[in-house]
């Protein structure tokens, strides 16, 4: 394996993972720079969790190669585990222990002595706002408190790279915001974060760069703004008076702007990518002439939701979690 550039925290080439005859990860290349938040987006079952598990040595790599800070993942798994912290989709804490006991246990399991494990646990409890609940059993914790504790546990050895797999799934908006602040603080302190999420606003808020994964393959990569530019400089959002006219309206759009509109079944309309916002008027006039009345029309900058739909053909499902294989 050739050495990775020194500015990279993660360098992966042609990663493959196969389950029976199914390729869950199919030749993915990935470069994550030191000190950035790198987001991985994809529909349910796209291979995001499998990718994280391979990089974290939790699953063997079937094909390709990967290194973490220049250390080969396949050849030196024990060293890799000293460089990374992992927070999965489900809390890995023991519900019969208190928060303080959990963190001390994790500290001892990771080689800390009795006194260092106690001081590290106390520090993390304060950092994540869990002091008042420190001596309560985890079974009494809310979902948000469990997620914060799980993230705290992954930081016991202060790893330079943190894998966050769907870290805010199921959390209320306020707790999600708190987790976002925590992630920003970690990066400000020098950590690198590889984040998988289906909350597109989360990726937009946190990620410096994003890779979109679909059916095990990387279909796009770039900054949020670069990805948005792929669906046009503006978007015309249409709500049709009769949703049955969606196909006919789509044909009109193709004739006027030369692009395929993205149906929005939940609102009975279309999102139309526009290279020039002035084309919106031409589309509206053509729809009226075609006898396809609309109830509402707005022009705005494209969102990551539209990028997601355009690249994968699938809507996001915020209330579902990818099944980790």
C-alpha positions as CSV (number, residue, x, y, z in Angstrom):
1,X,0.0,0.0,0.0
2,X,1.3,3.4,-0.9
3,X,1.7,5.9,1.9
4,X,-1.2,8.4,2.4
5,X,-0.6,12.1,2.1
6,X,0.4,13.5,5.5
7,X,-2.6,16.0,5.6
8,X,-5.1,13.1,5.5
9,X,-6.8,11.5,8.5
10,X,-8.4,8.8,6.4
11,X,-7.2,7.5,3.0
12,X,-9.2,4.7,1.4
13,X,-9.0,3.3,-2.1
14,X,-11.4,0.9,-3.7
15,X,-13.0,-0.4,-0.4
16,X,-15.2,-3.4,-0.9
17,X,-17.4,-5.4,1.6
18,X,-19.4,-8.3,0.4
19,X,-22.2,-10.2,2.3
20,X,-22.9,-13.4,0.4
21,X,-23.5,-12.1,-3.1
22,X,-24.4,-8.6,-2.1
23,X,-21.7,-5.8,-2.3
24,X,-22.6,-3.5,0.6
25,X,-19.6,-1.3,-0.2
26,X,-18.5,-1.4,-3.8
27,X,-15.2,0.2,-4.6
28,X,-15.4,3.4,-2.5
29,X,-12.5,5.9,-2.4
30,X,-12.4,8.3,0.5
31,X,-10.0,11.0,1.6
32,X,-10.7,12.8,4.9
33,X,-8.5,15.7,5.8
34,X,-7.2,16.3,9.3
35,X,-9.3,18.7,11.3
36,X,-12.4,18.6,9.2
37,X,-15.9,17.2,9.6
38,X,-16.5,14.9,6.7
39,X,-20.2,13.9,6.1
40,X,-21.3,10.6,4.5
41,X,-24.9,10.7,3.2
42,X,-27.0,8.0,1.7
43,X,-30.4,6.3,1.7
44,X,-31.2,3.4,4.0
45,X,-28.9,0.4,3.2
46,X,-26.5,2.5,1.1
47,X,-23.5,1.1,2.9
48,X,-22.7,4.0,5.3
49,X,-22.5,2.0,8.5
50,X,-20.6,-0.9,6.8
51,X,-18.0,1.7,5.5
52,X,-17.6,3.1,9.1
53,X,-17.2,-0.4,10.5
54,X,-14.5,-1.4,8.1
55,X,-12.5,1.7,8.8
56,X,-12.9,1.2,12.5
57,X,-11.7,-2.5,12.2
58,X,-15.1,-3.8,13.3
59,X,-15.5,-5.6,10.0
60,X,-12.7,-7.1,7.8
61,X,-12.0,-5.3,4.5
62,X,-12.7,-7.6,1.6
63,X,-11.1,-5.5,-1.1
64,X,-9.2,-2.2,-1.5
65,X,-7.1,-0.6,1.2
66,X,-7.4,2.0,3.9
67,X,-5.1,3.9,6.3
68,X,-5.8,6.1,9.4
69,X,-3.1,8.8,9.9
70,X,-0.9,6.7,7.7
71,X,-1.5,3.4,9.6
72,X,-2.8,0.5,7.6
73,X,-6.2,-0.6,8.8
74,X,-5.9,-4.2,7.7
75,X,-2.3,-4.8,8.8
76,X,-2.3,-2.8,12.1
77,X,-5.8,-3.0,13.6
78,X,-4.6,-2.7,17.2
79,X,-2.9,0.6,16.5
80,X,-5.9,1.8,14.6
81,X,-8.1,1.3,17.7
82,X,-5.8,3.6,19.6
83,X,-6.4,6.4,17.0
84,X,-10.2,6.3,16.7
85,X,-13.3,6.6,18.8
86,X,-16.6,5.2,17.6
87,X,-20.2,6.2,18.4
88,X,-22.7,3.9,16.7
89,X,-26.4,4.2,16.0
90,X,-27.2,2.5,19.3
91,X,-25.9,3.4,22.8
92,X,-23.2,0.9,23.9
93,X,-23.5,1.7,27.6
94,X,-24.6,-0.8,30.4
95,X,-28.1,0.2,31.5
96,X,-27.6,-1.4,34.9
97,X,-24.7,0.9,35.8
98,X,-24.7,4.6,36.5
99,X,-23.2,7.1,34.1
100,X,-20.1,7.5,36.3
101,X,-19.6,3.7,36.6
102,X,-20.0,3.3,32.8
103,X,-17.3,5.8,32.0
104,X,-14.9,4.4,34.7
105,X,-15.5,0.9,33.3
106,X,-14.7,2.1,29.8
107,X,-11.6,3.8,31.1
108,X,-10.3,0.6,32.8
109,X,-11.1,-1.4,29.7
110,X,-9.0,1.0,27.6
111,X,-6.0,0.6,29.9
112,X,-6.4,3.6,32.3
113,X,-5.5,3.1,35.9
114,X,-8.0,3.5,38.7
115,X,-7.2,7.1,39.5
116,X,-7.0,8.3,35.8
117,X,-10.2,6.5,34.9
118,X,-12.0,8.3,37.8
119,X,-10.7,11.8,36.9
120,X,-11.4,11.2,33.2
121,X,-15.0,10.1,34.0
122,X,-15.6,13.2,36.1
123,X,-14.1,15.5,33.4
124,X,-16.4,14.0,30.7
125,X,-19.5,14.1,32.9
126,X,-18.9,17.8,33.4
127,X,-18.1,18.4,29.7
128,X,-21.3,16.8,28.5
129,X,-23.6,18.3,31.2
130,X,-24.2,15.0,33.0
131,X,-23.0,15.9,36.5
132,X,-26.5,15.9,38.1
133,X,-27.4,12.5,36.5
134,X,-23.9,11.0,37.1
135,X,-25.0,8.5,39.7
136,X,-28.4,7.5,38.2
137,X,-28.8,4.2,36.4
138,X,-28.6,4.5,32.6
139,X,-32.1,2.9,32.3
140,X,-33.5,6.2,33.8
141,X,-31.8,8.4,31.1
142,X,-33.5,10.0,28.2
143,X,-32.5,9.3,24.6
144,X,-30.5,12.5,24.4
145,X,-28.6,11.8,27.6
146,X,-27.7,8.3,26.5
147,X,-26.3,9.6,23.2
148,X,-24.2,12.2,25.0
149,X,-22.9,9.6,27.4
150,X,-22.1,7.3,24.4
151,X,-20.1,10.1,22.8
152,X,-18.4,10.8,26.0
153,X,-17.3,7.1,26.3
154,X,-15.7,7.3,22.8
155,X,-13.6,10.2,24.0
156,X,-12.0,8.6,27.0
157,X,-8.6,8.2,25.3
158,X,-8.9,11.5,23.4
159,X,-8.7,9.9,20.0
160,X,-7.7,12.2,17.1
161,X,-10.4,10.7,14.8
162,X,-14.0,10.2,15.8
163,X,-16.5,8.1,13.8
164,X,-20.1,9.3,14.5
165,X,-22.6,6.9,12.9
166,X,-26.1,8.6,12.9
167,X,-25.2,10.4,16.2
168,X,-28.5,12.3,16.6
169,X,-31.0,9.8,15.3
170,X,-34.2,10.0,17.4
171,X,-33.2,13.1,19.3
172,X,-35.4,16.2,19.7
173,X,-34.3,19.4,18.0
174,X,-32.9,21.0,21.2
175,X,-30.8,18.0,22.0
176,X,-29.7,17.7,18.4
177,X,-28.5,21.3,18.6
178,X,-26.5,20.5,21.8
179,X,-24.9,17.6,20.0
180,X,-24.0,19.8,17.1
181,X,-22.3,22.3,19.5
182,X,-20.3,19.4,21.1
183,X,-19.1,18.2,17.7
184,X,-18.0,21.7,16.7
185,X,-16.1,22.0,20.0
186,X,-14.3,18.7,19.3
187,X,-13.2,19.9,15.9
188,X,-12.1,23.2,17.4
189,X,-9.9,21.2,19.8
190,X,-8.2,19.4,16.9
191,X,-10.3,16.3,16.4
192,X,-11.3,15.0,12.9
193,X,-14.9,13.8,12.6
194,X,-16.3,11.3,10.0
195,X,-20.1,11.7,10.3
196,X,-22.9,9.6,8.8
197,X,-26.3,11.1,8.9
198,X,-29.7,11.1,7.1
199,X,-30.5,14.6,8.5
200,X,-29.5,16.7,5.6
201,X,-29.7,19.9,7.6
202,X,-27.2,18.3,10.0
203,X,-24.7,17.7,7.1
204,X,-25.3,21.2,5.8
205,X,-24.6,22.7,9.3
206,X,-21.6,20.6,10.3
207,X,-19.8,19.1,7.3
208,X,-16.9,20.8,5.5
209,X,-17.2,18.2,2.7
210,X,-19.8,15.5,1.9
211,X,-19.7,12.2,0.1
212,X,-23.0,10.8,-1.2
213,X,-23.2,7.0,-1.1
214,X,-25.8,5.0,-3.0
215,X,-26.0,1.2,-3.4
216,X,-22.5,0.9,-2.0
217,X,-20.9,3.4,-4.4
218,X,-19.8,7.0,-4.0
219,X,-21.9,9.0,-6.5
220,X,-20.8,12.5,-5.6
221,X,-18.4,14.4,-3.3
222,X,-17.8,18.1,-2.5
223,X,-18.6,20.9,-0.2
224,X,-22.4,21.5,0.5
225,X,-22.3,24.4,-1.9
226,X,-20.6,22.4,-4.7
227,X,-23.2,19.6,-4.4
228,X,-26.1,22.1,-4.4
229,X,-24.7,23.7,-7.6
230,X,-25.1,20.3,-9.4
231,X,-28.9,20.8,-9.4
232,X,-28.8,24.4,-10.7
233,X,-28.2,27.8,-9.3
234,X,-31.9,28.1,-8.3
235,X,-34.9,25.9,-7.8
236,X,-38.5,26.5,-8.8
237,X,-40.8,24.8,-6.4
238,X,-44.2,24.1,-7.9
239,X,-47.4,22.9,-6.3
240,X,-49.9,21.7,-8.9
241,X,-53.7,22.2,-8.6
242,X,-54.1,18.6,-9.8
243,X,-51.3,16.2,-8.7
244,X,-52.4,13.9,-11.6
245,X,-50.8,16.4,-13.9
246,X,-47.3,15.8,-12.6
247,X,-46.0,13.8,-15.6
248,X,-47.4,16.3,-18.1
249,X,-45.9,19.2,-16.1
250,X,-42.6,17.3,-16.1
251,X,-42.7,17.1,-19.8
252,X,-43.3,20.8,-20.1
253,X,-40.4,21.5,-17.8
254,X,-38.0,19.4,-19.9
255,X,-39.0,21.2,-23.0
256,X,-38.4,24.7,-21.4
257,X,-35.3,24.2,-19.3
258,X,-33.8,21.0,-20.7
259,X,-33.7,19.3,-17.3
260,X,-35.8,16.7,-15.5
261,X,-37.9,18.0,-12.6
262,X,-37.9,16.2,-9.3
263,X,-41.4,15.1,-8.2
264,X,-42.4,15.9,-4.6
265,X,-45.3,13.4,-4.0
266,X,-45.9,14.7,-0.5
267,X,-46.9,18.2,-1.8
268,X,-48.2,17.1,-5.2
269,X,-45.7,19.2,-7.1
270,X,-42.3,19.4,-8.7
271,X,-38.9,20.9,-8.0
272,X,-37.4,22.4,-11.2
273,X,-33.6,23.0,-11.4
274,X,-32.9,26.3,-13.0
275,X,-29.5,27.4,-14.4
276,X,-31.0,30.9,-14.6
277,X,-33.7,32.1,-12.2
278,X,-35.3,34.1,-15.1
279,X,-36.4,30.8,-16.6
280,X,-39.0,30.5,-13.9
281,X,-41.3,32.9,-15.7
282,X,-41.0,30.8,-18.9
283,X,-41.9,27.6,-17.1
284,X,-45.0,29.2,-15.5
285,X,-46.2,30.6,-18.8
286,X,-45.7,27.3,-20.5
287,X,-47.7,25.4,-17.8
288,X,-50.6,27.9,-18.1
289,X,-50.6,27.5,-21.9
290,X,-50.6,23.7,-21.4
291,X,-53.7,23.9,-19.2
292,X,-51.8,22.8,-16.0
293,X,-52.8,25.3,-13.3
294,X,-50.6,25.7,-10.2
295,X,-51.5,26.6,-6.6
296,X,-48.1,27.9,-5.6
297,X,-44.7,28.7,-7.0
298,X,-41.5,29.8,-5.2
299,X,-37.9,30.3,-6.4
300,X,-35.1,29.6,-3.9
301,X,-31.5,28.2,-3.8
302,X,-31.3,24.4,-4.0
303,X,-31.1,22.4,-0.8
304,X,-29.2,19.2,0.0
305,X,-32.6,17.4,0.0
306,X,-32.8,18.1,-3.7
307,X,-29.2,17.0,-4.2
308,X,-30.0,13.8,-2.4
309,X,-33.1,13.1,-4.6
310,X,-31.3,14.0,-7.8
311,X,-28.3,11.8,-7.1
312,X,-29.9,8.8,-5.4
313,X,-33.5,8.9,-6.6
314,X,-34.6,8.3,-3.0
315,X,-36.1,10.6,-0.4
316,X,-34.5,10.8,3.0
317,X,-36.3,8.9,5.8
318,X,-35.4,10.8,9.0
319,X,-37.4,8.4,11.1
320,X,-35.6,5.3,9.9
321,X,-32.2,4.0,10.7
322,X,-29.9,2.1,8.3
323,X,-29.7,-1.6,9.2
324,X,-26.1,-2.3,10.0
325,X,-24.9,-5.6,8.6
